[in-house]
Amino acid sequence: MRYFNIKNYENLPIDEKTGLYKLGNGNMVQIIKKTDNHGFVERIQIKNTAYLTYNEYHFNNSIKKNGNIFYTSSFGIWKEYDEQGKLIKETNWDKPYKISIDDVVAKIKEKYNINLENREEKGSLNRYLSSQLNNQPIYVAHLAIKDEPYKMKYVLIDGTTGDILYETEFYKKGGGKNPFSEYLKSLKK
């Protein structure tokens, strides 16, 4: 059974820019202290990527749940454990999506020349089941426009077919229309 041990972090260097612990392999770790709701939480940011591993622990420091995140979206199989370390639940976050995160990353790279796996390219990718679209699985990509630092490209992708459903540009700091609302309006025409 896996346990959290704060002593594993005591001698690690701390990144001056982020305040996160730096591991020898270049990964960065955020430690969230115990609260009334949970024990420690480890968020391990994989070096130079948008991937992270999430580990949450019980108050006795045994593993409670773990899984992987891409930007803010859970993916793959997440596992939950009781305080004795017995596996009690598995959730497959990929199940509703016929198109994988890797497929969408490749599509964005090919069509827009932006590598979403690299955070330095100033994009992001999220996915969810849209209640406004009968729980249709969708991906939403926000892509930097290279010569316009305050503008982003919004790309809505069908999580079942991989088709681009809607594409527009918007300004990062207010003043514009919500791209998803605009897509919904376009369906009514």
N, C-alpha and C positions, 0 to 999 in steps of 0.2 A: 504494500500500500504506500502511496506517495503522501508525504507530509511537507508543509511549508516550514522553512527555517530561516528566520530573518538574519541569522548569523552568516548565511551564504552571501549576503550583500554587504556586510560590514566593511570589508576591505576593497570593495570594487570602486573604481573611479566613477565620478559623477560628471556627466556632460554639462559644461558651463552654460550652453545655449538652452538646453531643454530641462535640465535638472533631473534627468533620468540616469539610472545606473547603466554603465557601459560594460557589456560582457566581452570576453576575449575574442569572440568571433565577430564583433562589431554590432551585434544586436543590442537594442536598448530596452530597459525594463522599467516600467512604472509599477511601484508598489502602492496599493491603496490600503491604508491601515484598517484594522477592525472597527466596525461600527455596531450599533444595536441590531442591524439587519444581517450582517455577514461577518465572517472572519476576514483574513487577508485576501487580497486580490492581486494577482500578477498579470500584467499586460506586457507581453514580450513582442516588441516591434522588430520584425525581421529586417535586417540591414538593407537600406536603399530600396525598400519595397513598400507597398500598401498593405501587406499581410501582417497580421499579428496573431499570436496565440494567447488565449484567455484561460486563466486558471483561477478558480474561486475555491476558497477553503472554508471548512467548518470552523467553529470556535475552538475545537480541539486540534486545529491545524491539519486535519486530514483533508484530502481532496474532496470537494463538493461537486464541482462541475468543471468541464474543460471542453474547449473547441477552438475553432479558427474563425477569423474575421478578415474580410477584405474591405477596406475603408470602414464603413459602419455596418456592413451586412454579414451576418453569420452565414457560414457555409460548411458543407460537409456534415459529418456526424458528430453531434455534441453528446457527451456522456455525463450523467449525473450519478452520484454515489451517496450512500448513507454514511453516517459517522464512523462506521466500522470499515469503510472502503468497499462495500458491496455495490456493484453496479445495479442501479434501480431503474434507470431510464436512458433510452437513446432517442435522439431526435435527428432526423435526416432533413436538414435545411435545404438540400438540393432537390428533394422529391418533387415539388410543384414545377420545377424548371426543366424543360426539355433541352434548353440551351444553357451551357455551363458558363461560369464566370470566365474561364479560359477562352471559350468561343467568342464571347463578347469583347474581351480584351483584344483578341486577334482581329476581329472585325473593325474595331475602332482604330487599331494600328494600321490596318490596310487602307481604310477609307480616309482617315483624318491625319495619319502619320503622328499619332500620339500614343505613347506607351503608358497605359494606365497602371501598370505594375510599378512604375517609377514615379514616386510622389513629386520629384523635382520638375516633372513636366506639367504640373499645375492642372491636373484633371481630377475627377473622382467618379466613382461608379457605385451606385446603390441599387438595391432591388427590393421589391415588396409585392405583395398580393394586393391589387387595387380594388378596394371595396366599391369604388365608382364604376368599375368595369367588371362586375360579377366575379371578383377575386381572381382576375386574370393576372398571371405572373408577368411582371414588367421589370425592365432595367432602366435606370435613368443615369445617363452620363452627362457630366458637366466638363466641358473641355476648354482650356485656355485658348484664346485667339492670340497668336504670337505677337503681332504688332499693335494690339489693342489691350493693354493691361487691365482695363476696367470692364471688359466685355467677355462674355462666355458663350459658348455654343451649348445648347441643350439638345440632347438626343434621347428620344424615348424609344425603347426597343422591346418588341414582343418576346417574352421569356419562353414561349412555346415554339415559335417559328424562327426567331432571330431577325424578323423583318423590322426595318426602321419604320415606326408608326408616325413619328412627328419629329421635326427638327426646326429649331429657331435659334436666334441669338438674343441675349439679354444683358443688361448691365448688372454687375455684381451688387452695387449699392443702391437698391431701391429705385423708385421712379418708373418701373416697368410693370408689365402685366405678368401674372403667374403663368409660366409656360404650360404647366399641366392643365390649368383651367382653360387656356387657349386651345389646347388639344381637345378637351371635352366639348368645347363650343364647336370646334370644327366637325365633330361627329354628328352634331345636330343639323348641320346644313344639308 
